[in-house]
Each structure stands twice: as structure tokens, then as C-alpha cells.
Amino acid sequence: MLLITKTFQRFLDSEQASSVLLMLATVLALLIANSVFASHYHAFWHLHGLGLSLEEWVNDGLMAVFFLLIGLELKRELYVGELSSVNNALLPTIAALGGMIAPALIFWQMNHGTAYQSGVGIPMATDIAFALGVLSILGNRVPAPLKVFLVAFAVIDDLGAAIMIAVFYTASISLPHLLAALTVLALLFALNRLRVLSMLPYLLGGAFMWWLTLKSGVHATLAGIALAFAIPFQQLAEDEDSLSQRLEHALHLPVAFFILPVFAFANTGVHLAADSVQSVFTHSNSLGIMAGLIVGKPVGIMLAVWLSVVFGLCKLHPPLRWAHILGAGMLGGIGFTMSIFITNLAFAGMDEAINLSKMAILTGSLLSGLLGWGWLKWTLGRSPH
């Protein structure tokens, strides 16, 4: 049986608890947005300060910290975690690729040539917090390798989403600001090489790089991932965590219990009018999102892993079984945070499309969670893992 490290267990605990708070924030936003307080809710998020609306501070500012944590988690996995060796990294990497390509193909097939084709990235993402939250309901019956596999492919999934944001969701670029941001990043890497092990210069440099990235036209949250890879992973002493690990530990709770719930509360207040609810099940955009999440994710992950095993690239090591891979694929269809984030970028200025997409994401994620939970409950109950 694979042993779960204390760091990984802390990660699981925070993500699982965060999923409950995320759900509460989502339900509260939906209730307010469909009440007499709806106009106040929307007006609140459009209040301006320091050049940005409150909603933009959440989506561009707070989410940059979320992306910083994603980058730090990925970096740890590459250095000392499940992605630190080619053999361990290959299976979740291939699974993640399959889980991104299949949903994108389904959405593209249903929406290419329309005003909604830019939403192709929406069903490609996996929400780690909700996926682990569902997995936690199943308790100790869940084998440790399944938890690790789910986290590993979801983290790679997030990296894929970040790359897609950088490549496909950048409308116009201010070259001077972008070059300045890259210069700051180069200086931060130089500090790393010089073994500067104080947190302050990295955080100050990261904040300046975020502002330059925001001004460049490239989405500012990507500065978070870039900063993560500039922060040293060298240990200060044998019994101390590295600078990167210390920052990761410090960010877990604020991201899990403040940033993500605030993001959910700010972005899930959709108006559930009768005609819009009906459109979710008839419009090509929403159908593409739901089909991508519910069908594309598990099919893509299963097919990719199966092909990798058939061609001898990977092996399924016991107690991990094919039924577990399918269940993880179903839970991978819980898009939520990243899917909503990409929706805001893909359909900027298209309020109706954003509203419809968010309803599709909520519906698809809910059904994926229920299907994944039901399948794994039945599977894990049939035979010992």
C-alpha cells in the first residue's frame, strides 16, 4: 500500500474541507442572484478601486495567488512527489492529456464555426477540491494510489489550462510590459541561482511582475505560476522545508478557505430564468460543455490510459484497477473553478453566453460528481482493493 506523506495528507484535508465551503458559497450566490437582492449582488462586484472592479480583483488578483499555489504544488510533485520520476509521472500525465483532448474535441465538434467555439477550453479542466471532496465521502475504502493518481492528473490538468489561457485567451499584447515582466522573472531566477533564500524579494518581485503582466494583456494569473518556479526549492537546513514548500504550506489555508470560496461566490451568481434553464439542455454551447465534462473526461482518461498500457508505456500497479481509473475519470468531469475561470475569458463581454456556460458547468460538474461517487461506491464495495 502506498503511504501518503504528511504534506500530501495536509493537502487532501484542506482540499476536502474546501469543497464543502465552495459548495456553500455557490449555493449562497445562486440564492442571492435569484432573489430581490440580485441587483445589489451584481452592483457590489462591479464596485471599482485602484483601477479594477472588485470582480476583477478577485479573478485577476486573488486567483493569481491560487495559480501560485498550483505552481508550487506542481513544482513539489516534480521534485519529490509522484511526478519526480518518469515511471510515476507518465500515467497521470497521459491521463491528463486524454482528459483534456477528448472534452475539447466533443465541444469543438458541436460548436466550431459558431460564436461559441472559443469556449473549447471550458470542459478541459478538473477541480481538485471538489473531486477530492467527493472521494473523501467514500472514506477509508479508497486506495491511496487512487487519491494520488487523481491529484497528479488534476494538477497536470491545471497546468494544461494555464498554458491554454496563455496561448488562446490573450487578445492583445503590450510588448514593452511583457518584456518588462519577463525581465523581472529573469531577475527572480537569478536570485534563485545566487541562493538568495529570503522570501521578501521574491514576493515583491512577484507582485511587480503581476502588475506588468496585467498591463501586458497576458492574463495576470499566469504570473503566479511563473513566480512559483522562480522560488528556491533548496532546503535552508536539513530539518527545515525549502522556501517553496514553506510558501506552499502558508498558502494552503487562505486559498482553500478564502480565495476559492470568494471566487465561487463572485462567479456563480447566475440568474435561473425558466427559458435559460431550458436552454442549458438545448443550446450547442451548454451541451458541448456538459458532454465534454460528463462523457469526454472519463472516456478520454480511460482511452489514454488503456492505450498507454497496451503499448507498454505504463502499467497499472495494484491495488489500482481499471474500475478506479474510470471512477477517477468521472470525478475529473467536475470542472467548476477552472472551467468558470476560462468561461470568463472565453466569452468576455458576452453575458448571456457566460450565464449559460456557468449553468452548464454547474450541471455537468454535479452529474459528474454523482456518477463518480456512485460508480466508486459500487466498485469499492464489490471487492477489496
N, C-alpha and C positions, 0 to 999 in steps of 0.2 A: 504493500500500500504506500502510495506517495505521501510523504509528510509535508504538511503545509507550514511554511515558515511563519514566525510571529509577524513579520512585516506584511505578508500576504494575508494572514488572518485579520490583522487590523484593517486592511483594505476591504476584505469581504464584509466585516462588521459594519464599517462606515457606509459602504455602498448599499448594503441590505437595509440598514436603518434609513438611509437617504431616500430609498424608493418609497417608503411609507409617507415621508414628508412631501416628496414630489407628487404623490397621488392626492394628498390633502390640498396642496397648493393648486393643482389642476382642477379639482372639484370646486374649490372656492372661487377660482377665476371664472369657471363656467357658470356658477350660480350668480355671481355678481354681474357678469356680462349679459345675463338673460333676466335681469331684474330692473327695477326702477332706477338703480344706481349705475346702470350701464354707461351713461354719458359721463358720469363723474370718473368712472374707472378709466375710460379711454382718454379723458382730458388729463387725468393725473399722469399717465405715462408719456404724454406729449408736452409736459412742462419742460422748459429749457433752462439750462445752466451751463456756463463755461463752453458755450458753442454747440452743445449737443442736447438732444431731448433726453429725458430720463430713460426712455426705452432704449435709446442709442447707447447711453452709458452702461446699461445692463448688457445689451447684445454685443457691443464693441469693447467695453471696458472690463466688466466682470467676467465675461466669457473668455477674455484673453488670459485671465488667471486660471480658468478651467482648462484651457488649452496648454498652459504652462504645466499644470499637473499631469495632463495626458502625456506631454513630452517627457516629464520626469519619470513617469511610470514606465513608458516605453524604454527610456534610457536604462532604468534599473533592470528591466527584463533582458535587455541586450547585454548588459554587463554581468549580471549574476543570476538572472531569473530563467524562465522557461525558454527564452529566445537566445540564450547565451551560447548555445551550441547548435550547429546546423541540423543535427538529427531532431532535436527538440523543437526547433523553430519551424521546420519545414511543414509539419502537419497543420498547425494553426494558420500559417501564412497561406498555404494553398486553400485551406477552408475559407479564409477571409476573402481571398481573390474570387473564389467561386460565389461566395455570398454577396459580393459587390457586382460582379458581372451579370449574373442571372437576373436580379431585380431590375438592373439598368436596361437590359435587353427587353424585358417584358414591358417596362414603361415606354421605352423608345418605340417598340412595335405598335403601341396603342396611341402614341402622341406625336410621332415625328411628322414634321410638316405643319404642325399646328402652333398656336401661340403659347402652348404649354410644354413644348419639348425641352425647354431649359430646366424643367423640373426633374430631369433624368437622374440627378444625384440624390433626390429625396428618399427613395426606398432603399438606398445602398447602405445606410448607417445602422448601427446597433447601439442601443442604450445599455451600458454596463450596469447602471444602478438598478433599473427595472428588471433586467434579465437575471441578475443575481438575487434580487428581491423575490422573484418567483421561485428560483431554485432553492432559496432558504426555507420556503414554506414546506418543502419536501423533507427537510430535516437531515438527520444523520444517514439516511439511506443513500444519499447522493455520494458517489465515489469521488475522492479528492481529485483524481485526474480529470474528471468531467468539469469540475469547477475551474481548474487551471486551464483546460482547453478553452472553455467559454471566455474566460478573462483574456487569454492570449489572443484569440482571434478577434475579440471585440476591440482590444487596444490597437491591433493592426488595422482593423476596420476604421477606427477613428483617424489613424494616420492617413489612410486612403481618402477619407472625407476631407482632411486638411489639404491634401495635395489637389483634390478636385476643386476645392474652394480657391486655391491659389491659381490654378490653371484656367478654370472655366467661369469663375464668378468674379472676375476682376474686369470691370467695364472699361476704365481708362486709367492710365498710369502717369503720374508726375515723376519723370525720370530723376530730377535733382533730389527730391525727397526719398525716392527709393535707393539711390546711390548713397545718400547720407545714412539711411537706415542700415544698409549693408556695411558701410564703414564702421558704424557703431558696433555691429555684430562682429566684425573682424577684430576690433579692439578688445571686445569681451573674450574672444577666443585667444587673443594674445595674452590677456591676463591669466587665462586658464593655463596656457603653456608656461607662463612665468611662475606658476604655482602660487598665485595670489589667492589665499584661502579665507578672505573676508567676504561676507555676504553683501555688504553695503554697495560696493562698486558695481556688482552685477545687477542688483535691484534698481539702482539709479540709472545705470546704462540701459537696462531693460525697459524702464518707464520712458526714457527718451526715445528709444528705438520704437516703442509702441506708438508714440505721438508721430514720429516721422513716417511710420508705416501707414497710420491712419490718413495722413496728408498725402501719401503717395498714390492712394487709390486701391492698393492691395489691401485685402481685409485685415484689419488691425489685430485680430485674434491670432494670426499666424506668427506675430512677434512673440507670443507666448511659447510656442513650440520651439522657435529658433533660440530663444533665451535658455530653454531647458537644456539644450545640447551644448551651450557655452559654459554652463555652471560646472565646476570641477566635480568629478566623481572620486577623486583621490581621498583616502581617509586621512583625517587630521592626526589620529593616533590609533593604535591597534584596537582599543576598546571604544572608539568613537565612530559614529556614522560619518560618511562624507558630507560635504556641503550640499550636494544634490539630494542625498537621502534625508538630511535634516529639513531641507525646504519642502520636500515631498510630504514628510510627516506633518509639518506645520500647516500645510495647505489642505490636508485631507478633510478635517472637520469643517473649516469655513466653506470649502467647496461643496461638500456633501450636505451641510445643514443650513447654508445661507445662499450661496451663489446659484446652485441648481434650482432650489425651490423658488427663489426670486425670479429666475429666468422662466420657470414654468408658469408662475403667477402672472408675469408680464406678457407671456406669449400664447397662452391657451384660452384667453377670454374671448371665445368665438360665439357669435350670435346664432342660436339654433332655430332659425325660422323653418317652417314646415317645408317650403319649397327648396331651401338649401339642404335640408336633411335628405330629401328625396333625390337631389342632385348627386349626393355622395355615391349613390348606388347606380347612377346612370351616366355620369359625366366621364369622359375618357381619362381626364387628369386624375380624378379621385380613384377611379377603377384601376388605373395603372399603378398608383401608389399602393392601394390595398393588395392588389395581385402581386406586386413586387415584394411586399413585406410578408404576406401570408404564404404565398406559393414560391416566389423566387428565392427567398432566403434559404429555406430548408432544402429545396431542390438543388440550388447552386452549391451549397455546402456539401450535401451528400454526394452529388455527382463529382465534385472536385476531389473530395477525399477518396471516393471509390476509384477514380482514375489514377490517383497517386499510389494507391495500394496495388492496383492491377499492374501498373508499370514498374513496381518495385521501388518507388521513390520513398515511400513511408510504410510504416506498419502500425497496426492498432495494438498497443500493448495492454494486456489485461491489467485491471478489470474494465478498461474502456471497451465498449461494444458498439456495434452498428446502431443499435436502438438508441444509445446515448448520443451518438453523433446526430441522428435525426432529431432528437429532443432538443439538443443544443441549437440546431439549425432553426427549429421552430421558435425558440426563445430569441434567436438572432433577429427575428422579424419584429421585435419590439424596437422601433426606431426612435421615437419620441424626441429626446433632446437634440441630437444632431440632425434628425430629419426636419424638425421645426426650424432649426437654425438655418439649414440650407434652403428651406422654403422661403424664409425672409429675404435671402439673397437672390434666389431664382426668380421670384415674382415681385421684386421691388416696385412699388407703385401700383400693383395690381391687387387691390384689396379683396376683391371677390375671389380671385384665384388663391390668395393666401388663406382666406377663411375656409374655402372648400378643401384645400390641401391639409390644413390643420385638422379638420373633421375626419378626413380620410386617414391621417396619421394616427389619431386617437383611436379610431375604429379598428384599423389594421393592427396597431400595437396591442390593443385589448384582446382581439381574437387570437393573435399570435401567442400572447401570454397564456391565455386559457388553453389553447391547443397544446402548447409546450408543457404546461403543468399537467394536463390530463394525460398526455402520452407518457411522460416520465413517471407519473404516479402509477400508471398501469404497468409500465415496463419494470420499474424498480420493485414493484410488488409481486411480480411473477416469479422472479428467481433472484437468488442472492447475487450481489455484484462482487 
